[in-house]
Amino acid sequence: MSVWEQFVSIHAVTSGMFDDMPVAAKIKEAQATLLTQLWKNTKDAMREPNKDDKPTDEQLKMIDEATKETAKGFGVSNPCRALAR
């Protein structure tokens, strides 16, 4: 797993946006969906952490938006609540 994939995976889980996922067993599937979506839509931005660069605020926003959409697709009704904590 590349640096950006590790970062996104850890960030998605520690942000709390996957906390209310109805079936915990779906976390790995949600992770795969999130990583695929980010790579497909923001490949250049996701390459930056592989260069030992700290993710920018813009990249974190992209990751958070993609994580929210992924969480909603897996039955989390209000993933935005996690960011307000």
C-alpha positions in Angstrom: 0.0 0.0 0.0 1.4 3.4 -1.0 1.9 6.3 1.4 -1.1 8.2 0.0 -3.3 5.0 0.4 -2.1 4.6 4.0 -2.7 8.2 4.8 -6.2 8.3 3.3 -7.2 5.0 5.0 -6.0 6.3 8.4 -7.5 9.7 7.9 -10.9 8.3 6.8 -11.2 6.1 9.9 -9.8 8.5 12.5 -12.1 11.3 11.2 -15.0 9.4 12.4 -16.9 9.4 9.1 -17.1 5.6 9.0 -18.1 5.3 12.7 -21.8 4.8 12.0 -21.4 2.4 9.2 -24.2 -0.2 9.7 -22.0 -3.2 9.1 -18.4 -3.0 10.4 -17.4 -5.7 7.9 -18.1 -3.2 5.1 -15.1 -1.0 6.2 -12.6 -2.8 3.9 -15.0 -2.5 1.0 -15.6 1.2 1.8 -11.8 1.7 2.0 -11.3 0.1 -1.4 -14.1 2.3 -2.9 -12.7 5.4 -1.4 -9.2 4.7 -2.6 -10.4 3.9 -6.1 -12.6 7.0 -6.3 -9.7 9.3 -5.2 -7.2 7.7 -7.6 -9.7 8.0 -10.5 -10.7 11.6 -9.8 -7.6 13.2 -8.1 -4.7 11.1 -9.1 -2.2 14.0 -9.3 -3.1 15.3 -5.8 -2.9 11.8 -4.4 0.6 11.4 -5.7 2.0 14.2 -3.5 2.1 12.3 -0.2 4.2 9.7 -2.0 6.9 12.4 -2.4 7.1 12.9 1.4 5.0 16.0 1.1 2.5 16.8 3.8 -1.0 16.8 2.4 -2.2 20.3 1.7 -5.5 21.7 3.1 -6.9 21.4 -0.5 -5.9 17.7 -0.6 -7.4 17.1 2.9 -10.7 18.8 1.7 -10.7 16.5 -1.4 -10.2 13.5 0.9 -12.9 14.5 3.3 -15.4 15.1 0.5 -14.6 11.7 -1.1 -14.8 10.1 2.4 -18.3 11.7 3.0 -19.6 10.5 -0.3 -18.2 7.0 0.2 -19.6 6.8 3.8 -23.1 7.8 2.5 -22.9 5.1 -0.2 -22.3 2.6 2.6 -25.3 3.7 4.7 -23.9 6.3 7.0 -26.6 8.9 7.2 -24.7 11.9 8.4 -20.9 11.5 8.0 -20.5 15.3 8.2 -21.4 15.1 11.9 -18.0 13.5 12.5 -16.2 16.6 11.2 -18.0 18.8 13.6 -16.7 17.0 16.7 
